[in-house]
Amino acid sequence: MSALNRWFHKVHEIPRTGIKQHREASPELCAEIARELDVPGCHQLIADYRIHNAGGGRFEMSGYVRAKFTRTCVVTLELIEETVEEPLDCAFVPPDLLPASQADEEEALSLEDLEPIRHDKIEAGRIIYETIAASIDPYPRAPDAALDTPCEPAADDDQNPHPFAALARLKDSDADPA
């Protein structure tokens, strides 16, 4: 469960003309998101989006999300800042309109992102959370972080380095009766 699950809209409260929404996470909510994402800190989360009624029980959501995180560099272990900015674009449909089979799902998913309307709610917060969770860098690095390069492998007699050169030398030494 995400802390952002509290960001939802009841279907019957969305007018035909749609709604525009600007949401900013409180410091407490940012701290909860940081814990859920297992990052040192979340300093900002802003979502601007629009939900409009597309007819037939279908609602479309579009907009963007921006979040600022403190992350740990995988090379130096120093704290660094990361900003995530991603578009939001999906359609919410009643569960009975979701594809029933794998083939139908593949065809539908190639066209657009379909989300179920659960308990007569548009779960905007779940989409926002999933978007930022999928967008953060799995291996954050400081701009100047560099790994030490390992020593060059030993070259064989023909000066053609390869990973099994040492094994070939061992094999050759075993083949020679002494």
MODELLER restraints for C-alpha pairs under 7 A, 6 or more apart:
rsr = mdl.restraints
at = mdl.atoms
rsr.add(forms.Gaussian(group=physical.xy_distance, feature=features.Distance(at['CA:2:A'], at['CA:126:A']), mean=6.93, stdev=0.5))
rsr.add(forms.Gaussian(group=physical.xy_distance, feature=features.Distance(at['CA:3:A'], at['CA:29:A']), mean=6.75, stdev=0.5))
rsr.add(forms.Gaussian(group=physical.xy_distance, feature=features.Distance(at['CA:3:A'], at['CA:32:A']), mean=6.49, stdev=0.5))
rsr.add(forms.Gaussian(group=physical.xy_distance, feature=features.Distance(at['CA:3:A'], at['CA:33:A']), mean=6.40, stdev=0.5))
rsr.add(forms.Gaussian(group=physical.xy_distance, feature=features.Distance(at['CA:4:A'], at['CA:125:A']), mean=4.54, stdev=0.5))
rsr.add(forms.Gaussian(group=physical.xy_distance, feature=features.Distance(at['CA:4:A'], at['CA:126:A']), mean=6.16, stdev=0.5))
rsr.add(forms.Gaussian(group=physical.xy_distance, feature=features.Distance(at['CA:4:A'], at['CA:129:A']), mean=6.47, stdev=0.5))
rsr.add(forms.Gaussian(group=physical.xy_distance, feature=features.Distance(at['CA:5:A'], at['CA:123:A']), mean=6.79, stdev=0.5))
rsr.add(forms.Gaussian(group=physical.xy_distance, feature=features.Distance(at['CA:5:A'], at['CA:125:A']), mean=5.07, stdev=0.5))
rsr.add(forms.Gaussian(group=physical.xy_distance, feature=features.Distance(at['CA:5:A'], at['CA:126:A']), mean=5.53, stdev=0.5))
rsr.add(forms.Gaussian(group=physical.xy_distance, feature=features.Distance(at['CA:6:A'], at['CA:125:A']), mean=6.68, stdev=0.5))
rsr.add(forms.Gaussian(group=physical.xy_distance, feature=features.Distance(at['CA:7:A'], at['CA:123:A']), mean=6.71, stdev=0.5))
rsr.add(forms.Gaussian(group=physical.xy_distance, feature=features.Distance(at['CA:7:A'], at['CA:124:A']), mean=5.94, stdev=0.5))
rsr.add(forms.Gaussian(group=physical.xy_distance, feature=features.Distance(at['CA:7:A'], at['CA:125:A']), mean=4.54, stdev=0.5))
rsr.add(forms.Gaussian(group=physical.xy_distance, feature=features.Distance(at['CA:8:A'], at['CA:121:A']), mean=6.31, stdev=0.5))
rsr.add(forms.Gaussian(group=physical.xy_distance, feature=features.Distance(at['CA:8:A'], at['CA:122:A']), mean=5.49, stdev=0.5))
rsr.add(forms.Gaussian(group=physical.xy_distance, feature=features.Distance(at['CA:8:A'], at['CA:123:A']), mean=4.61, stdev=0.5))
rsr.add(forms.Gaussian(group=physical.xy_distance, feature=features.Distance(at['CA:8:A'], at['CA:124:A']), mean=5.24, stdev=0.5))
rsr.add(forms.Gaussian(group=physical.xy_distance, feature=features.Distance(at['CA:8:A'], at['CA:125:A']), mean=6.11, stdev=0.5))
rsr.add(forms.Gaussian(group=physical.xy_distance, feature=features.Distance(at['CA:9:A'], at['CA:121:A']), mean=5.51, stdev=0.5))
rsr.add(forms.Gaussian(group=physical.xy_distance, feature=features.Distance(at['CA:9:A'], at['CA:122:A']), mean=5.07, stdev=0.5))
rsr.add(forms.Gaussian(group=physical.xy_distance, feature=features.Distance(at['CA:9:A'], at['CA:123:A']), mean=6.75, stdev=0.5))
rsr.add(forms.Gaussian(group=physical.xy_distance, feature=features.Distance(at['CA:10:A'], at['CA:120:A']), mean=5.97, stdev=0.5))
rsr.add(forms.Gaussian(group=physical.xy_distance, feature=features.Distance(at['CA:10:A'], at['CA:121:A']), mean=4.48, stdev=0.5))
rsr.add(forms.Gaussian(group=physical.xy_distance, feature=features.Distance(at['CA:10:A'], at['CA:122:A']), mean=6.25, stdev=0.5))
rsr.add(forms.Gaussian(group=physical.xy_distance, feature=features.Distance(at['CA:11:A'], at['CA:120:A']), mean=5.52, stdev=0.5))
rsr.add(forms.Gaussian(group=physical.xy_distance, feature=features.Distance(at['CA:11:A'], at['CA:121:A']), mean=5.47, stdev=0.5))
rsr.add(forms.Gaussian(group=physical.xy_distance, feature=features.Distance(at['CA:11:A'], at['CA:122:A']), mean=6.46, stdev=0.5))
rsr.add(forms.Gaussian(group=physical.xy_distance, feature=features.Distance(at['CA:16:A'], at['CA:52:A']), mean=6.98, stdev=0.5))
rsr.add(forms.Gaussian(group=physical.xy_distance, feature=features.Distance(at['CA:16:A'], at['CA:53:A']), mean=5.67, stdev=0.5))
rsr.add(forms.Gaussian(group=physical.xy_distance, feature=features.Distance(at['CA:17:A'], at['CA:52:A']), mean=6.33, stdev=0.5))
rsr.add(forms.Gaussian(group=physical.xy_distance, feature=features.Distance(at['CA:18:A'], at['CA:51:A']), mean=5.45, stdev=0.5))
rsr.add(forms.Gaussian(group=physical.xy_distance, feature=features.Distance(at['CA:18:A'], at['CA:52:A']), mean=3.91, stdev=0.5))
rsr.add(forms.Gaussian(group=physical.xy_distance, feature=features.Distance(at['CA:18:A'], at['CA:53:A']), mean=5.97, stdev=0.5))
rsr.add(forms.Gaussian(group=physical.xy_distance, feature=features.Distance(at['CA:19:A'], at['CA:50:A']), mean=5.62, stdev=0.5))
rsr.add(forms.Gaussian(group=physical.xy_distance, feature=features.Distance(at['CA:19:A'], at['CA:51:A']), mean=5.41, stdev=0.5))
rsr.add(forms.Gaussian(group=physical.xy_distance, feature=features.Distance(at['CA:19:A'], at['CA:52:A']), mean=6.39, stdev=0.5))
rsr.add(forms.Gaussian(group=physical.xy_distance, feature=features.Distance(at['CA:20:A'], at['CA:49:A']), mean=5.92, stdev=0.5))
rsr.add(forms.Gaussian(group=physical.xy_distance, feature=features.Distance(at['CA:20:A'], at['CA:50:A']), mean=4.39, stdev=0.5))
rsr.add(forms.Gaussian(group=physical.xy_distance, feature=features.Distance(at['CA:20:A'], at['CA:51:A']), mean=6.61, stdev=0.5))
rsr.add(forms.Gaussian(group=physical.xy_distance, feature=features.Distance(at['CA:21:A'], at['CA:48:A']), mean=5.72, stdev=0.5))
rsr.add(forms.Gaussian(group=physical.xy_distance, feature=features.Distance(at['CA:21:A'], at['CA:49:A']), mean=5.42, stdev=0.5))
rsr.add(forms.Gaussian(group=physical.xy_distance, feature=features.Distance(at['CA:21:A'], at['CA:50:A']), mean=6.11, stdev=0.5))
rsr.add(forms.Gaussian(group=physical.xy_distance, feature=features.Distance(at['CA:22:A'], at['CA:47:A']), mean=5.82, stdev=0.5))
rsr.add(forms.Gaussian(group=physical.xy_distance, feature=features.Distance(at['CA:22:A'], at['CA:48:A']), mean=4.53, stdev=0.5))
rsr.add(forms.Gaussian(group=physical.xy_distance, feature=features.Distance(at['CA:22:A'], at['CA:49:A']), mean=6.70, stdev=0.5))
rsr.add(forms.Gaussian(group=physical.xy_distance, feature=features.Distance(at['CA:23:A'], at['CA:46:A']), mean=5.69, stdev=0.5))
rsr.add(forms.Gaussian(group=physical.xy_distance, feature=features.Distance(at['CA:23:A'], at['CA:47:A']), mean=5.18, stdev=0.5))
rsr.add(forms.Gaussian(group=physical.xy_distance, feature=features.Distance(at['CA:23:A'], at['CA:48:A']), mean=6.44, stdev=0.5))
rsr.add(forms.Gaussian(group=physical.xy_distance, feature=features.Distance(at['CA:24:A'], at['CA:45:A']), mean=5.71, stdev=0.5))
rsr.add(forms.Gaussian(group=physical.xy_distance, feature=features.Distance(at['CA:24:A'], at['CA:46:A']), mean=4.54, stdev=0.5))
rsr.add(forms.Gaussian(group=physical.xy_distance, feature=features.Distance(at['CA:24:A'], at['CA:47:A']), mean=6.52, stdev=0.5))
rsr.add(forms.Gaussian(group=physical.xy_distance, feature=features.Distance(at['CA:25:A'], at['CA:44:A']), mean=6.80, stdev=0.5))
rsr.add(forms.Gaussian(group=physical.xy_distance, feature=features.Distance(at['CA:25:A'], at['CA:45:A']), mean=5.37, stdev=0.5))
rsr.add(forms.Gaussian(group=physical.xy_distance, feature=features.Distance(at['CA:25:A'], at['CA:46:A']), mean=6.62, stdev=0.5))
rsr.add(forms.Gaussian(group=physical.xy_distance, feature=features.Distance(at['CA:30:A'], at['CA:42:A']), mean=5.20, stdev=0.5))
rsr.add(forms.Gaussian(group=physical.xy_distance, feature=features.Distance(at['CA:30:A'], at['CA:43:A']), mean=6.28, stdev=0.5))
rsr.add(forms.Gaussian(group=physical.xy_distance, feature=features.Distance(at['CA:30:A'], at['CA:44:A']), mean=6.67, stdev=0.5))
rsr.add(forms.Gaussian(group=physical.xy_distance, feature=features.Distance(at['CA:31:A'], at['CA:41:A']), mean=6.64, stdev=0.5))
rsr.add(forms.Gaussian(group=physical.xy_distance, feature=features.Distance(at['CA:31:A'], at['CA:42:A']), mean=6.18, stdev=0.5))
rsr.add(forms.Gaussian(group=physical.xy_distance, feature=features.Distance(at['CA:33:A'], at['CA:42:A']), mean=6.85, stdev=0.5))
rsr.add(forms.Gaussian(group=physical.xy_distance, feature=features.Distance(at['CA:34:A'], at['CA:40:A']), mean=6.45, stdev=0.5))
rsr.add(forms.Gaussian(group=physical.xy_distance, feature=features.Distance(at['CA:34:A'], at['CA:41:A']), mean=5.17, stdev=0.5))
rsr.add(forms.Gaussian(group=physical.xy_distance, feature=features.Distance(at['CA:34:A'], at['CA:42:A']), mean=5.19, stdev=0.5))
rsr.add(forms.Gaussian(group=physical.xy_distance, feature=features.Distance(at['CA:37:A'], at['CA:133:A']), mean=6.86, stdev=0.5))
rsr.add(forms.Gaussian(group=physical.xy_distance, feature=features.Distance(at['CA:39:A'], at['CA:70:A']), mean=6.82, stdev=0.5))
rsr.add(forms.Gaussian(group=physical.xy_distance, feature=features.Distance(at['CA:39:A'], at['CA:71:A']), mean=5.82, stdev=0.5))
rsr.add(forms.Gaussian(group=physical.xy_distance, feature=features.Distance(at['CA:40:A'], at['CA:70:A']), mean=5.58, stdev=0.5))
rsr.add(forms.Gaussian(group=physical.xy_distance, feature=features.Distance(at['CA:40:A'], at['CA:71:A']), mean=5.83, stdev=0.5))
rsr.add(forms.Gaussian(group=physical.xy_distance, feature=features.Distance(at['CA:41:A'], at['CA:69:A']), mean=5.46, stdev=0.5))
rsr.add(forms.Gaussian(group=physical.xy_distance, feature=features.Distance(at['CA:41:A'], at['CA:70:A']), mean=4.75, stdev=0.5))
rsr.add(forms.Gaussian(group=physical.xy_distance, feature=features.Distance(at['CA:42:A'], at['CA:68:A']), mean=5.86, stdev=0.5))
rsr.add(forms.Gaussian(group=physical.xy_distance, feature=features.Distance(at['CA:42:A'], at['CA:69:A']), mean=4.35, stdev=0.5))
rsr.add(forms.Gaussian(group=physical.xy_distance, feature=features.Distance(at['CA:42:A'], at['CA:70:A']), mean=6.26, stdev=0.5))
rsr.add(forms.Gaussian(group=physical.xy_distance, feature=features.Distance(at['CA:43:A'], at['CA:68:A']), mean=5.44, stdev=0.5))
rsr.add(forms.Gaussian(group=physical.xy_distance, feature=features.Distance(at['CA:43:A'], at['CA:69:A']), mean=5.86, stdev=0.5))
rsr.add(forms.Gaussian(group=physical.xy_distance, feature=features.Distance(at['CA:44:A'], at['CA:67:A']), mean=5.21, stdev=0.5))
rsr.add(forms.Gaussian(group=physical.xy_distance, feature=features.Distance(at['CA:44:A'], at['CA:68:A']), mean=5.09, stdev=0.5))
rsr.add(forms.Gaussian(group=physical.xy_distance, feature=features.Distance(at['CA:45:A'], at['CA:66:A']), mean=5.74, stdev=0.5))
rsr.add(forms.Gaussian(group=physical.xy_distance, feature=features.Distance(at['CA:45:A'], at['CA:67:A']), mean=4.30, stdev=0.5))
rsr.add(forms.Gaussian(group=physical.xy_distance, feature=features.Distance(at['CA:45:A'], at['CA:68:A']), mean=6.70, stdev=0.5))
rsr.add(forms.Gaussian(group=physical.xy_distance, feature=features.Distance(at['CA:46:A'], at['CA:65:A']), mean=5.74, stdev=0.5))
rsr.add(forms.Gaussian(group=physical.xy_distance, feature=features.Distance(at['CA:46:A'], at['CA:66:A']), mean=5.25, stdev=0.5))
rsr.add(forms.Gaussian(group=physical.xy_distance, feature=features.Distance(at['CA:46:A'], at['CA:67:A']), mean=6.36, stdev=0.5))
rsr.add(forms.Gaussian(group=physical.xy_distance, feature=features.Distance(at['CA:47:A'], at['CA:64:A']), mean=5.90, stdev=0.5))
rsr.add(forms.Gaussian(group=physical.xy_distance, feature=features.Distance(at['CA:47:A'], at['CA:65:A']), mean=4.34, stdev=0.5))
rsr.add(forms.Gaussian(group=physical.xy_distance, feature=features.Distance(at['CA:47:A'], at['CA:66:A']), mean=6.40, stdev=0.5))
rsr.add(forms.Gaussian(group=physical.xy_distance, feature=features.Distance(at['CA:48:A'], at['CA:63:A']), mean=5.57, stdev=0.5))
rsr.add(forms.Gaussian(group=physical.xy_distance, feature=features.Distance(at['CA:48:A'], at['CA:64:A']), mean=5.60, stdev=0.5))
rsr.add(forms.Gaussian(group=physical.xy_distance, feature=features.Distance(at['CA:48:A'], at['CA:65:A']), mean=6.46, stdev=0.5))
rsr.add(forms.Gaussian(group=physical.xy_distance, feature=features.Distance(at['CA:49:A'], at['CA:61:A']), mean=6.71, stdev=0.5))
rsr.add(forms.Gaussian(group=physical.xy_distance, feature=features.Distance(at['CA:49:A'], at['CA:62:A']), mean=5.42, stdev=0.5))
rsr.add(forms.Gaussian(group=physical.xy_distance, feature=features.Distance(at['CA:49:A'], at['CA:63:A']), mean=3.96, stdev=0.5))
rsr.add(forms.Gaussian(group=physical.xy_distance, feature=features.Distance(at['CA:49:A'], at['CA:64:A']), mean=6.23, stdev=0.5))
rsr.add(forms.Gaussian(group=physical.xy_distance, feature=features.Distance(at['CA:50:A'], at['CA:61:A']), mean=5.58, stdev=0.5))
rsr.add(forms.Gaussian(group=physical.xy_distance, feature=features.Distance(at['CA:50:A'], at['CA:62:A']), mean=5.46, stdev=0.5))
rsr.add(forms.Gaussian(group=physical.xy_distance, feature=features.Distance(at['CA:50:A'], at['CA:63:A']), mean=6.18, stdev=0.5))
rsr.add(forms.Gaussian(group=physical.xy_distance, feature=features.Distance(at['CA:51:A'], at['CA:59:A']), mean=6.52, stdev=0.5))
rsr.add(forms.Gaussian(group=physical.xy_distance, feature=features.Distance(at['CA:51:A'], at['CA:60:A']), mean=5.47, stdev=0.5))
rsr.add(forms.Gaussian(group=physical.xy_distance, feature=features.Distance(at['CA:51:A'], at['CA:61:A']), mean=4.42, stdev=0.5))
rsr.add(forms.Gaussian(group=physical.xy_distance, feature=features.Distance(at['CA:51:A'], at['CA:62:A']), mean=6.71, stdev=0.5))
rsr.add(forms.Gaussian(group=physical.xy_distance, feature=features.Distance(at['CA:52:A'], at['CA:59:A']), mean=5.61, stdev=0.5))
rsr.add(forms.Gaussian(group=physical.xy_distance, feature=features.Distance(at['CA:52:A'], at['CA:60:A']), mean=5.50, stdev=0.5))
rsr.add(forms.Gaussian(group=physical.xy_distance, feature=features.Distance(at['CA:52:A'], at['CA:61:A']), mean=6.75, stdev=0.5))
rsr.add(forms.Gaussian(group=physical.xy_distance, feature=features.Distance(at['CA:53:A'], at['CA:59:A']), mean=4.62, stdev=0.5))
rsr.add(forms.Gaussian(group=physical.xy_distance, feature=features.Distance(at['CA:53:A'], at['CA:60:A']), mean=6.61, stdev=0.5))
rsr.add(forms.Gaussian(group=physical.xy_distance, feature=features.Distance(at['CA:54:A'], at['CA:60:A']), mean=6.43, stdev=0.5))
rsr.add(forms.Gaussian(group=physical.xy_distance, feature=features.Distance(at['CA:57:A'], at['CA:93:A']), mean=6.28, stdev=0.5))
rsr.add(forms.Gaussian(group=physical.xy_distance, feature=features.Distance(at['CA:57:A'], at['CA:94:A']), mean=6.41, stdev=0.5))
rsr.add(forms.Gaussian(group=physical.xy_distance, feature=features.Distance(at['CA:58:A'], at['CA:91:A']), mean=6.89, stdev=0.5))
rsr.add(forms.Gaussian(group=physical.xy_distance, feature=features.Distance(at['CA:58:A'], at['CA:92:A']), mean=5.69, stdev=0.5))
rsr.add(forms.Gaussian(group=physical.xy_distance, feature=features.Distance(at['CA:58:A'], at['CA:93:A']), mean=4.66, stdev=0.5))
rsr.add(forms.Gaussian(group=physical.xy_distance, feature=features.Distance(at['CA:59:A'], at['CA:91:A']), mean=5.67, stdev=0.5))
rsr.add(forms.Gaussian(group=physical.xy_distance, feature=features.Distance(at['CA:59:A'], at['CA:92:A']), mean=5.07, stdev=0.5))
rsr.add(forms.Gaussian(group=physical.xy_distance, feature=features.Distance(at['CA:59:A'], at['CA:93:A']), mean=6.57, stdev=0.5))
rsr.add(forms.Gaussian(group=physical.xy_distance, feature=features.Distance(at['CA:60:A'], at['CA:90:A']), mean=5.97, stdev=0.5))
rsr.add(forms.Gaussian(group=physical.xy_distance, feature=features.Distance(at['CA:60:A'], at['CA:91:A']), mean=4.33, stdev=0.5))
rsr.add(forms.Gaussian(group=physical.xy_distance, feature=features.Distance(at['CA:60:A'], at['CA:92:A']), mean=6.15, stdev=0.5))
rsr.add(forms.Gaussian(group=physical.xy_distance, feature=features.Distance(at['CA:61:A'], at['CA:88:A']), mean=6.98, stdev=0.5))
rsr.add(forms.Gaussian(group=physical.xy_distance, feature=features.Distance(at['CA:61:A'], at['CA:89:A']), mean=5.60, stdev=0.5))
rsr.add(forms.Gaussian(group=physical.xy_distance, feature=features.Distance(at['CA:61:A'], at['CA:90:A']), mean=5.41, stdev=0.5))
rsr.add(forms.Gaussian(group=physical.xy_distance, feature=features.Distance(at['CA:61:A'], at['CA:91:A']), mean=6.06, stdev=0.5))
rsr.add(forms.Gaussian(group=physical.xy_distance, feature=features.Distance(at['CA:62:A'], at['CA:88:A']), mean=5.00, stdev=0.5))
rsr.add(forms.Gaussian(group=physical.xy_distance, feature=features.Distance(at['CA:62:A'], at['CA:89:A']), mean=4.40, stdev=0.5))
rsr.add(forms.Gaussian(group=physical.xy_distance, feature=features.Distance(at['CA:62:A'], at['CA:90:A']), mean=6.69, stdev=0.5))
rsr.add(forms.Gaussian(group=physical.xy_distance, feature=features.Distance(at['CA:63:A'], at['CA:87:A']), mean=5.76, stdev=0.5))
rsr.add(forms.Gaussian(group=physical.xy_distance, feature=features.Distance(at['CA:63:A'], at['CA:88:A']), mean=4.88, stdev=0.5))
rsr.add(forms.Gaussian(group=physical.xy_distance, feature=features.Distance(at['CA:63:A'], at['CA:89:A']), mean=6.68, stdev=0.5))
rsr.add(forms.Gaussian(group=physical.xy_distance, feature=features.Distance(at['CA:64:A'], at['CA:86:A']), mean=5.58, stdev=0.5))
rsr.add(forms.Gaussian(group=physical.xy_distance, feature=features.Distance(at['CA:64:A'], at['CA:87:A']), mean=4.12, stdev=0.5))
rsr.add(forms.Gaussian(group=physical.xy_distance, feature=features.Distance(at['CA:64:A'], at['CA:88:A']), mean=4.96, stdev=0.5))
rsr.add(forms.Gaussian(group=physical.xy_distance, feature=features.Distance(at['CA:65:A'], at['CA:85:A']), mean=5.73, stdev=0.5))
rsr.add(forms.Gaussian(group=physical.xy_distance, feature=features.Distance(at['CA:65:A'], at['CA:86:A']), mean=5.46, stdev=0.5))
rsr.add(forms.Gaussian(group=physical.xy_distance, feature=features.Distance(at['CA:65:A'], at['CA:87:A']), mean=6.32, stdev=0.5))
rsr.add(forms.Gaussian(group=physical.xy_distance, feature=features.Distance(at['CA:65:A'], at['CA:88:A']), mean=6.92, stdev=0.5))
rsr.add(forms.Gaussian(group=physical.xy_distance, feature=features.Distance(at['CA:65:A'], at['CA:128:A']), mean=6.79, stdev=0.5))
rsr.add(forms.Gaussian(group=physical.xy_distance, feature=features.Distance(at['CA:66:A'], at['CA:84:A']), mean=5.51, stdev=0.5))
rsr.add(forms.Gaussian(group=physical.xy_distance, feature=features.Distance(at['CA:66:A'], at['CA:85:A']), mean=4.41, stdev=0.5))
rsr.add(forms.Gaussian(group=physical.xy_distance, feature=features.Distance(at['CA:66:A'], at['CA:86:A']), mean=6.61, stdev=0.5))
rsr.add(forms.Gaussian(group=physical.xy_distance, feature=features.Distance(at['CA:67:A'], at['CA:83:A']), mean=5.71, stdev=0.5))
rsr.add(forms.Gaussian(group=physical.xy_distance, feature=features.Distance(at['CA:67:A'], at['CA:84:A']), mean=5.17, stdev=0.5))
rsr.add(forms.Gaussian(group=physical.xy_distance, feature=features.Distance(at['CA:67:A'], at['CA:85:A']), mean=6.63, stdev=0.5))
rsr.add(forms.Gaussian(group=physical.xy_distance, feature=features.Distance(at['CA:68:A'], at['CA:82:A']), mean=5.80, stdev=0.5))
rsr.add(forms.Gaussian(group=physical.xy_distance, feature=features.Distance(at['CA:68:A'], at['CA:83:A']), mean=4.47, stdev=0.5))
rsr.add(forms.Gaussian(group=physical.xy_distance, feature=features.Distance(at['CA:68:A'], at['CA:84:A']), mean=6.39, stdev=0.5))
rsr.add(forms.Gaussian(group=physical.xy_distance, feature=features.Distance(at['CA:69:A'], at['CA:81:A']), mean=5.74, stdev=0.5))
rsr.add(forms.Gaussian(group=physical.xy_distance, feature=features.Distance(at['CA:69:A'], at['CA:82:A']), mean=5.17, stdev=0.5))
rsr.add(forms.Gaussian(group=physical.xy_distance, feature=features.Distance(at['CA:69:A'], at['CA:83:A']), mean=6.28, stdev=0.5))
rsr.add(forms.Gaussian(group=physical.xy_distance, feature=features.Distance(at['CA:70:A'], at['CA:79:A']), mean=6.38, stdev=0.5))
rsr.add(forms.Gaussian(group=physical.xy_distance, feature=features.Distance(at['CA:70:A'], at['CA:80:A']), mean=5.64, stdev=0.5))
rsr.add(forms.Gaussian(group=physical.xy_distance, feature=features.Distance(at['CA:70:A'], at['CA:81:A']), mean=4.69, stdev=0.5))
rsr.add(forms.Gaussian(group=physical.xy_distance, feature=features.Distance(at['CA:70:A'], at['CA:82:A']), mean=6.26, stdev=0.5))
rsr.add(forms.Gaussian(group=physical.xy_distance, feature=features.Distance(at['CA:71:A'], at['CA:79:A']), mean=5.60, stdev=0.5))
rsr.add(forms.Gaussian(group=physical.xy_distance, feature=features.Distance(at['CA:71:A'], at['CA:80:A']), mean=5.29, stdev=0.5))
rsr.add(forms.Gaussian(group=physical.xy_distance, feature=features.Distance(at['CA:71:A'], at['CA:81:A']), mean=6.04, stdev=0.5))
rsr.add(forms.Gaussian(group=physical.xy_distance, feature=features.Distance(at['CA:71:A'], at['CA:82:A']), mean=6.74, stdev=0.5))
rsr.add(forms.Gaussian(group=physical.xy_distance, feature=features.Distance(at['CA:71:A'], at['CA:140:A']), mean=6.87, stdev=0.5))
rsr.add(forms.Gaussian(group=physical.xy_distance, feature=features.Distance(at['CA:72:A'], at['CA:78:A']), mean=5.64, stdev=0.5))
rsr.add(forms.Gaussian(group=physical.xy_distance, feature=features.Distance(at['CA:72:A'], at['CA:79:A']), mean=4.66, stdev=0.5))
rsr.add(forms.Gaussian(group=physical.xy_distance, feature=features.Distance(at['CA:72:A'], at['CA:80:A']), mean=6.05, stdev=0.5))
rsr.add(forms.Gaussian(group=physical.xy_distance, feature=features.Distance(at['CA:72:A'], at['CA:140:A']), mean=6.75, stdev=0.5))
rsr.add(forms.Gaussian(group=physical.xy_distance, feature=features.Distance(at['CA:73:A'], at['CA:79:A']), mean=6.23, stdev=0.5))
rsr.add(forms.Gaussian(group=physical.xy_distance, feature=features.Distance(at['CA:73:A'], at['CA:80:A']), mean=6.48, stdev=0.5))
rsr.add(forms.Gaussian(group=physical.xy_distance, feature=features.Distance(at['CA:73:A'], at['CA:140:A']), mean=5.19, stdev=0.5))
rsr.add(forms.Gaussian(group=physical.xy_distance, feature=features.Distance(at['CA:73:A'], at['CA:141:A']), mean=4.47, stdev=0.5))
rsr.add(forms.Gaussian(group=physical.xy_distance, feature=features.Distance(at['CA:73:A'], at['CA:142:A']), mean=5.65, stdev=0.5))
rsr.add(forms.Gaussian(group=physical.xy_distance, feature=features.Distance(at['CA:74:A'], at['CA:139:A']), mean=6.02, stdev=0.5))
rsr.add(forms.Gaussian(group=physical.xy_distance, feature=features.Distance(at['CA:74:A'], at['CA:140:A']), mean=6.02, stdev=0.5))
rsr.add(forms.Gaussian(group=physical.xy_distance, feature=features.Distance(at['CA:74:A'], at['CA:141:A']), mean=5.82, stdev=0.5))
rsr.add(forms.Gaussian(group=physical.xy_distance, feature=features.Distance(at['CA:75:A'], at['CA:141:A']), mean=6.45, stdev=0.5))
rsr.add(forms.Gaussian(group=physical.xy_distance, feature=features.Distance(at['CA:75:A'], at['CA:145:A']), mean=6.23, stdev=0.5))
rsr.add(forms.Gaussian(group=physical.xy_distance, feature=features.Distance(at['CA:75:A'], at['CA:146:A']), mean=7.00, stdev=0.5))
rsr.add(forms.Gaussian(group=physical.xy_distance, feature=features.Distance(at['CA:75:A'], at['CA:147:A']), mean=6.73, stdev=0.5))
rsr.add(forms.Gaussian(group=physical.xy_distance, feature=features.Distance(at['CA:76:A'], at['CA:145:A']), mean=6.51, stdev=0.5))
rsr.add(forms.Gaussian(group=physical.xy_distance, feature=features.Distance(at['CA:80:A'], at['CA:142:A']), mean=6.27, stdev=0.5))
rsr.add(forms.Gaussian(group=physical.xy_distance, feature=features.Distance(at['CA:84:A'], at['CA:132:A']), mean=6.87, stdev=0.5))
rsr.add(forms.Gaussian(group=physical.xy_distance, feature=features.Distance(at['CA:84:A'], at['CA:135:A']), mean=6.67, stdev=0.5))
rsr.add(forms.Gaussian(group=physical.xy_distance, feature=features.Distance(at['CA:84:A'], at['CA:136:A']), mean=6.55, stdev=0.5))
rsr.add(forms.Gaussian(group=physical.xy_distance, feature=features.Distance(at['CA:90:A'], at['CA:112:A']), mean=6.76, stdev=0.5))
rsr.add(forms.Gaussian(group=physical.xy_distance, feature=features.Distance(at['CA:90:A'], at['CA:113:A']), mean=4.91, stdev=0.5))
rsr.add(forms.Gaussian(group=physical.xy_distance, feature=features.Distance(at['CA:90:A'], at['CA:114:A']), mean=6.05, stdev=0.5))
rsr.add(forms.Gaussian(group=physical.xy_distance, feature=features.Distance(at['CA:91:A'], at['CA:113:A']), mean=6.18, stdev=0.5))
rsr.add(forms.Gaussian(group=physical.xy_distance, feature=features.Distance(at['CA:91:A'], at['CA:114:A']), mean=5.01, stdev=0.5))
rsr.add(forms.Gaussian(group=physical.xy_distance, feature=features.Distance(at['CA:91:A'], at['CA:115:A']), mean=6.04, stdev=0.5))
rsr.add(forms.Gaussian(group=physical.xy_distance, feature=features.Distance(at['CA:92:A'], at['CA:114:A']), mean=5.82, stdev=0.5))
rsr.add(forms.Gaussian(group=physical.xy_distance, feature=features.Distance(at['CA:92:A'], at['CA:115:A']), mean=4.65, stdev=0.5))
rsr.add(forms.Gaussian(group=physical.xy_distance, feature=features.Distance(at['CA:92:A'], at['CA:116:A']), mean=5.47, stdev=0.5))
rsr.add(forms.Gaussian(group=physical.xy_distance, feature=features.Distance(at['CA:92:A'], at['CA:117:A']), mean=5.73, stdev=0.5))
rsr.add(forms.Gaussian(group=physical.xy_distance, feature=features.Distance(at['CA:92:A'], at['CA:122:A']), mean=6.93, stdev=0.5))
rsr.add(forms.Gaussian(group=physical.xy_distance, feature=features.Distance(at['CA:93:A'], at['CA:114:A']), mean=6.85, stdev=0.5))
rsr.add(forms.Gaussian(group=physical.xy_distance, feature=features.Distance(at['CA:93:A'], at['CA:115:A']), mean=6.21, stdev=0.5))
rsr.add(forms.Gaussian(group=physical.xy_distance, feature=features.Distance(at['CA:93:A'], at['CA:116:A']), mean=5.19, stdev=0.5))
rsr.add(forms.Gaussian(group=physical.xy_distance, feature=features.Distance(at['CA:93:A'], at['CA:117:A']), mean=5.54, stdev=0.5))
rsr.add(forms.Gaussian(group=physical.xy_distance, feature=features.Distance(at['CA:94:A'], at['CA:116:A']), mean=5.63, stdev=0.5))
rsr.add(forms.Gaussian(group=physical.xy_distance, feature=features.Distance(at['CA:94:A'], at['CA:117:A']), mean=5.05, stdev=0.5))
rsr.add(forms.Gaussian(group=physical.xy_distance, feature=features.Distance(at['CA:95:A'], at['CA:116:A']), mean=5.14, stdev=0.5))
rsr.add(forms.Gaussian(group=physical.xy_distance, feature=features.Distance(at['CA:95:A'], at['CA:117:A']), mean=6.30, stdev=0.5))
rsr.add(forms.Gaussian(group=physical.xy_distance, feature=features.Distance(at['CA:99:A'], at['CA:105:A']), mean=5.03, stdev=0.5))
rsr.add(forms.Gaussian(group=physical.xy_distance, feature=features.Distance(at['CA:153:A'], at['CA:161:A']), mean=6.52, stdev=0.5))
rsr.add(forms.Gaussian(group=physical.xy_distance, feature=features.Distance(at['CA:154:A'], at['CA:161:A']), mean=6.29, stdev=0.5))
rsr.add(forms.Gaussian(group=physical.xy_distance, feature=features.Distance(at['CA:155:A'], at['CA:161:A']), mean=4.10, stdev=0.5))
rsr.add(forms.Gaussian(group=physical.xy_distance, feature=features.Distance(at['CA:155:A'], at['CA:162:A']), mean=6.94, stdev=0.5))
rsr.add(forms.Gaussian(group=physical.xy_distance, feature=features.Distance(at['CA:155:A'], at['CA:165:A']), mean=6.80, stdev=0.5))
rsr.add(forms.Gaussian(group=physical.xy_distance, feature=features.Distance(at['CA:156:A'], at['CA:165:A']), mean=5.56, stdev=0.5))
